[in-house]
C-alpha cells in the first residue's frame, strides 16, 4: 500500500525551530540560479526532517538527498517568482501576520498580551522578532501559492479520481482525535426591506451626482462606509473569485474608468462600482459602499424565530427539516445543516462555547456569530475515527485535489530545474 504523507506546516512551529536551531559552522551547500543554500540551512532542515516519521524510515543518505532536493526546489520556485515578476506587498504580509496571531490567540483562548508573554518565555524572542520570522515564512508561502495559481491553477478531481486517491492512500490518511460531528441552522439577520430600499435610493442619488460630473473619489471620501473611503474607494487589485459574485459580474460589464449606472447589492449593502484598471491576473476597482445595517428590531425578530425553532425540534429529523426550510447557509442547508466532523482543537473558535457542554442529540441555545443566529446540534462524538468517503468526502476531495496539484507542480519543477544552473558543493 502506498503511503500518503499529509504535511501540515505550522508557521509558529517553523518560527520556533528557526530560533532553536543549533549554531553551525557556515558554508554553502549548493547554489541554485545564483541563490545559495547555506550549510546551516541544509543541516537544520535535515535535523528536523530526521525527527519526522517519513525521515525516520530513510537511511541517512536518503535523508540528505531528500532534504537537499526540497531546498533546491524552493530555490527553483524563488527563481520562478522572480521571472514571473510576482510581487507580494509588505502591507499584505503584515495583515496576514496579524490575522495569524489573532487566530493563534483565539485558538488558545488568550489575549494578545498573554500570547506575547508566552512567546517570550517559551521561545526567548520578542513579539517583534517573532513577527519578523513569521513574515518570512508567510511571504514564502504566499509567493509559492501565487506560482501554483499561475502555472497549476485549481484542480477539481472527478469522483473517480477521489475514489482512486482514497483507495490508494486510505491506510496513511490522518486519523481524527477527540472529534465531534455537528449540524447547524444559520439564520442571517437581515435588515428590514424598508431600510434596504431607503439605502438604495441614497446610492441612486450618488450615481446621479456622478452623472453630473462630481468626482468618484470625492463622493467615496464623503459618503462611503468602507475603510477604503479615505483612498477614494480604491480597493486595489483582486484576482477573480475573491470578491462577491454580484460585484465581480458588474466589473465584467465595465470598461476601464467606467462606474456602474445602478447600485449593486451584496451582503454588505449597496455598492457603486468602478473599474480603475486591469492586468492579466486581476482587476483594480473602487467602490462607494452604503451599508444596510440591521436594527435591534431585526435582531429580536430573528432571535424569536431561533427560539421557536429550538422549542419545536425534538429529533434529528426535526432539526434536518428545519435546516432545509429555514437555514440561510447554502453550503449545508440542503444536507439538513450537516457540517461534518471536527477535531475539537481545530474547531472555529466561535463554535467552541456553544457546543462544549452539549450531549449527543442536544441542540444549543441560539448564539449570534458574524451577523447570524445559529443553532448547533451535537450529532455524534468519538475519541478516534478514520476518514471515510461517506462522511468526509469534502476533506478527501480537497486532499486529492492537493495531491493532483502537487503532481502537476512537481512536473513543472522538474522542467524548471533544467532551465537553471545548479551547483552542489557540500552536504556533509
PEFENVEN-V387677 format. One record per backbone hydrogen bond with DSSP energy under -0.5 kcal/mol. CO is the residue of the C=O (numbers start at 1). NH is the residue of the N-H. Records with the same first field share a line. If there is no record, write none. Layout:
BEGIN
CO->NH + NH
END
This chain:
BEGIN
3->5
4->6
5->7
6->8
7->9
8->10
9->11
10->14
11->15
12->16
13->17
14->18
15->19
16->20
17->21
27->29 + 39
29->425 + 426
30->37
31->33 + 423
32->35
34->36
35->32
36->38
37->29 + 30
38->42
39->43
40->44
41->45
42->46
43->47
44->48
45->49
46->50
47->51
48->51
49->52 + 55
52->56
53->57
54->57
55->58
59->63
60->64
61->65
62->66
63->67
64->68
65->69
66->70
67->71
68->72
69->73
70->74
71->75
72->76
73->77
74->78
75->79
76->80
77->81
78->82
79->83
80->84
81->86
82->85
85->87
87->89
89->93
90->94
91->95
92->96
93->97
94->98
95->99
96->100
97->101
98->102
99->103
100->104
101->105
102->106
103->107
104->108
105->110
106->109
111->115
112->116
113->117
114->118
115->119
116->120
117->121
118->122
119->123 + 124 + 125
120->124
126->130
127->131
128->132
129->133
130->134
131->135
132->136
133->137
134->138
135->139
136->140
137->141
138->142
139->143
140->144
141->145
142->146
143->147
144->148
145->149
146->150
147->151
148->152 + 153
155->157
158->162
159->163
160->164
161->165
162->166
163->167
164->168
165->169
166->170
169->172 + 173
170->173
176->385
178->344
179->382
180->182 + 342
181->379 + 380
182->339 + 340
183->377
185->187 + 375
186->188 + 328
187->373
188->190
192->195 + 196
193->197
194->198
195->199
196->200
197->201
198->202
199->203
200->204
201->205
202->206
203->207
204->208
205->209
206->210
207->211
208->212
209->214
210->213
215->219
216->220
217->221
218->222
219->223 + 224
220->224
226->229
227->230
228->231 + 233
229->232
231->234
233->287
236->285
238->283
239->242
244->248
245->249
246->250
247->251
248->252
249->253
250->253 + 254
251->254
255->258
258->275
264->271
266->269
268->292
269->266
270->290
271->264 + 273
272->288
273->260
274->276 + 286
275->257
277->284
279->282
282->279
283->238 + 285
284->276 + 277
285->235 + 236
286->274
288->272 + 290
289->225 + 291
290->270
291->293
292->294
295->299
296->300
297->301
298->302
299->303
300->304
301->305
302->306
303->307
304->308
305->309
306->310
307->311
308->312
309->313
312->314
315->319
316->320
317->321
318->322
319->323
320->324
321->325
322->326 + 327
323->327
328->330
329->332 + 333
332->335 + 337 + 338
333->336
335->338
337->184
340->182
342->180
343->346
344->347
348->351 + 352
349->352 + 353
350->354
351->355
352->356
353->357
355->358
359->362
362->378
367->369 + 374
369->372
371->189
372->369
373->187
374->367
375->185
376->364
377->183 + 379
378->361
380->181
382->179
383->178
385->176
388->392
389->393
392->396
393->397
394->398
395->399
396->400
397->401
398->402
399->403
400->404
401->405
402->406
403->407
404->408
405->409
406->410
407->411
408->412
409->413
410->414
411->415
412->416
413->417
414->418
415->418
416->419 + 420
417->420
421->33
423->31 + 425
END
